[in-house]
Amino acid sequence: RWWSEETTAVVTGANKGIGFEVVKKLLKLGLTVVLTARNAENGSIASDSLRRAGFQNVHFFCLDVSDPSSISAFVSWFRLNFGILDILVNNAAVSFNAVGENSIREPETIIKTNYYGAKLLTEALLLLFRRSVSVGRILNISSRLGALNKLRNPSLRQTLESEKLTFEQIDATVTQFLEDVSRGTYEKNGWPENWSDYAVSKMALNAYSRVLARRYDGKKLSVNCFCPGFTRTSMTGGQGTHTAEEAAATIAMLVLLPPEKLTSGKFFMCVEPNKIISRL
């Protein structure tokens, strides 16, 4: 084990579901974990339940990743209380579609939370990653819905597939999607057909992860994405092929890989419980 009680992880959106199970799994393995949630009451209840179960190395801070001022307050608190970060699991996300439904409601909220929230939090924490002893690890919880083969617009796909892709181009792509939604032209302009706003938010997150991984190549910071698959959570209405606990076990395995086995810029996908595949 390369980690110890002094190894610190932050997990967002962690008062329930996959995020909560990730926190629990990392605590069981002996790490110190900061559980964050946008609802203070729900987050406190979750962290208190873990302490009552005997996990004393859990800490809670209320964090709404869609709010830049909330991110700033969290980073200031974290810097003061911990100073050094080893692992960041960007799990917080929202969707307003039920399984089998494909309406677009509040696309700005979805983009702001799922893409910009993870991006802004990551960038605010970058200087705090410990990179002298081991490799800092960022794992963005994503979705296969954000795969580029879901894009039916060849020009958009070519932009996002480019090895020279920039952060600015990703932001411009997201802005274009929101403009197409407001004009009612998103379908004919070739955006993903299923859970369109959620898919685009994850597509942007995947692209951001690849660009960030490239920027930090050789600098002891690993950036990967993981699709947990069809997991039984509130987002899926309790439907799914496996449990949040099973997804969390895989996430813990990925963020705790030995430094010599750690990759960066990869998209991992759970195809069934305890079985994953990786894509560039």
Secondary structure, DSSP 8 states (H G I E B T S, - for coil): ----TT-EEEESS-SSHHHHHHHHHHHHTT-EEEEEESSHHHHHHHHHHHHHTT--SEEEEE--TT-HHHHHHHHHHHHHHT--B-EEEE--------TT------HHHHHIIIIIIHHHHHHHHGGGB--SSS-EEEEEE--GGG-GGG---HHHHHHHH-TT--HHHHHHHHHHHHHHHHHT-TTTTT--SSSHHHHHHHHHHHHHHHHHHHHTTTTTEEEEEEE--SEESGGGTT--SEEHHHHHHHHHHHHT--GGG--SS-EEEEEETTEEEEE-
